[in-house]
Structure formats: C-alpha cells, structure tokens
Amino acid sequence: MVPLLLVLLLVLILVGAGFAVKILWWIAIAVLILWLIGFVARPKGSSGRWYRW
C-alpha cells in the first residue's frame, strides 16, 4: 500500500511541475512580446530607452 501511495504522490508532483513549467513558458513568451513591442514603439525623442530604470 505504501509503495502505491508513493508512486501516486510522485505522479502528482510531476504533473504539477509540468503544469507550472508550462505556465512559466507562457508568461516568458508574453513578457518577451511586450518587451519587443516596447522596443519597437519607443519614443523617438528620448535617449533610446523606453523603460525608466
């Protein structure tokens, strides 16, 4: 019974990690797209940086 519970726990951990990694990939892609849009659409009169820091 204990090995079965350990295997089920391992499966749950792996499925949860896979879901979290997939979400992180989508967040990374969204941030990259926003950065590229900001890089292309930066103001012409500034020092070249569209962000403040």
C-alpha positions in Angstrom: 0.0 0.0 0.0 2.8 2.4 0.9 4.7 2.0 -2.5 1.4 2.6 -4.4 0.9 5.8 -2.4 4.5 6.9 -3.1 4.0 6.3 -6.8 0.8 8.3 -6.8 2.4 11.1 -5.0 5.3 11.1 -7.4 2.9 11.3 -10.4 1.0 14.2 -8.8 4.3 16.1 -8.2 5.4 15.5 -11.8 2.1 16.6 -13.2 2.0 19.7 -11.1 5.6 20.6 -12.0 4.8 20.1 -15.7 1.8 22.4 -15.4 3.8 25.0 -13.6 6.6 24.9 -16.2 4.1 25.3 -19.0 2.6 28.3 -17.3 6.0 29.8 -16.8 6.8 29.3 -20.5 3.6 31.2 -21.5 4.5 34.1 -19.1 8.0 34.3 -20.5 6.6 34.4 -24.1 4.2 37.2 -23.1 6.9 39.2 -21.4 9.2 38.8 -24.5 6.4 40.0 -26.8 5.7 43.1 -24.5 9.4 43.9 -24.5 9.7 43.6 -28.3 6.6 45.9 -28.7 8.1 48.4 -26.3 11.5 48.2 -28.1 9.9 48.9 -31.5 7.5 51.5 -30.3 9.9 53.6 -28.2 9.6 57.4 -28.3 11.9 59.0 -30.9 13.0 61.9 -28.8 14.3 60.0 -25.8 17.7 58.6 -25.1 16.7 55.3 -26.7 15.3 53.5 -23.7 11.6 53.2 -23.3 11.8 52.0 -19.7 12.7 54.1 -16.7 15.3 52.0 -15.0 
